[in-house]
């Protein structure tokens, strides 16, 4: 039996709740010459973080060399006890058209309904429409390792979770 122990399950549920609550993922990328951090709006779908970015942006060009990428989300806090978030390592991949892309886009629009305001009536709210309107493509950060951190439990608390 592969049941998740109750304590681990509780931390995963807290992490998923935090993911639902937040909207910005910070991606950290690098190449031989430099490192970079970039915030992106995301939607969490099928255990991955989907986001739109300019294909020429530094965080995308650096990540497409198959180098590992770090990512983090965290709640805003004014005290050390309030620090909660996720630290992750994984890869960024371009999302090809298909059912996953369509469903991720629908989830994105549902999470960020203001995106509809950028389109005129009759304009396509699909990947082609987004690409034409913003010169962006859909990408996916797939975590290979993830840690939930929560200083309300104790200073420096961190535990690995599986998506």
ChimeraX attribute file (.defattr): number of C-alpha atoms within 10 A of each C-alpha:
attribute: neighborCount
match mode: 1-to-1
recipient: residues
	/A:1	3
	/A:2	4
	/A:3	6
	/A:4	11
	/A:5	8
	/A:6	9
	/A:7	9
	/A:8	14
	/A:9	14
	/A:10	12
	/A:11	19
	/A:12	20
	/A:13	13
	/A:14	17
	/A:15	22
	/A:16	16
	/A:17	11
	/A:18	18
	/A:19	21
	/A:20	13
	/A:21	10
	/A:22	16
	/A:23	18
	/A:24	18
	/A:25	22
	/A:26	17
	/A:27	22
	/A:28	19
	/A:29	24
	/A:30	19
	/A:31	14
	/A:32	6
	/A:33	5
	/A:34	9
	/A:35	12
	/A:36	12
	/A:37	15
	/A:38	15
	/A:39	15
	/A:40	16
	/A:41	17
	/A:42	26
	/A:43	27
	/A:44	20
	/A:45	15
	/A:46	12
	/A:47	12
	/A:48	18
	/A:49	21
	/A:50	27
	/A:51	23
	/A:52	23
	/A:53	19
	/A:54	16
	/A:55	16
	/A:56	11
	/A:57	11
	/A:58	18
	/A:59	23
	/A:60	19
	/A:61	14
	/A:62	22
	/A:63	20
	/A:64	16
	/A:65	11
	/A:66	11
	/A:67	14
	/A:68	17
	/A:69	23
	/A:70	22
	/A:71	23
	/A:72	17
	/A:73	20
	/A:74	21
	/A:75	15
	/A:76	11
	/A:77	10
	/A:78	7
	/A:79	9
	/A:80	13
	/A:81	14
	/A:82	16
	/A:83	18
	/A:84	23
	/A:85	22
	/A:86	23
	/A:87	18
	/A:88	22
	/A:89	18
	/A:90	18
	/A:91	19
	/A:92	26
	/A:93	16
	/A:94	17
	/A:95	18
	/A:96	13
	/A:97	12
	/A:98	9
	/A:99	9
	/A:100	13
	/A:101	18
	/A:102	14
	/A:103	13
	/A:104	23
	/A:105	22
	/A:106	15
	/A:107	17
	/A:108	20
	/A:109	16
	/A:110	13
	/A:111	16
	/A:112	14
	/A:113	10
	/A:114	10
	/A:115	13
	/A:116	14
	/A:117	8
	/A:118	12
	/A:119	14
	/A:120	9
	/A:121	9
	/A:122	6
	/A:123	12
	/A:124	14
	/A:125	19
	/A:126	15
	/A:127	20
	/A:128	13
	/A:129	14
	/A:130	20
	/A:131	16
	/A:132	12
	/A:133	14
	/A:134	12
	/A:135	14
	/A:136	19
	/A:137	18
	/A:138	21
	/A:139	21
	/A:140	21
	/A:141	26
	/A:142	21
	/A:143	21
	/A:144	15
	/A:145	14
	/A:146	21
	/A:147	20
	/A:148	23
	/A:149	23
	/A:150	23
	/A:151	16
	/A:152	14
	/A:153	12
	/A:154	11
	/A:155	13
	/A:156	14
	/A:157	14
	/A:158	19
	/A:159	14
	/A:160	15
	/A:161	17
	/A:162	14
	/A:163	13
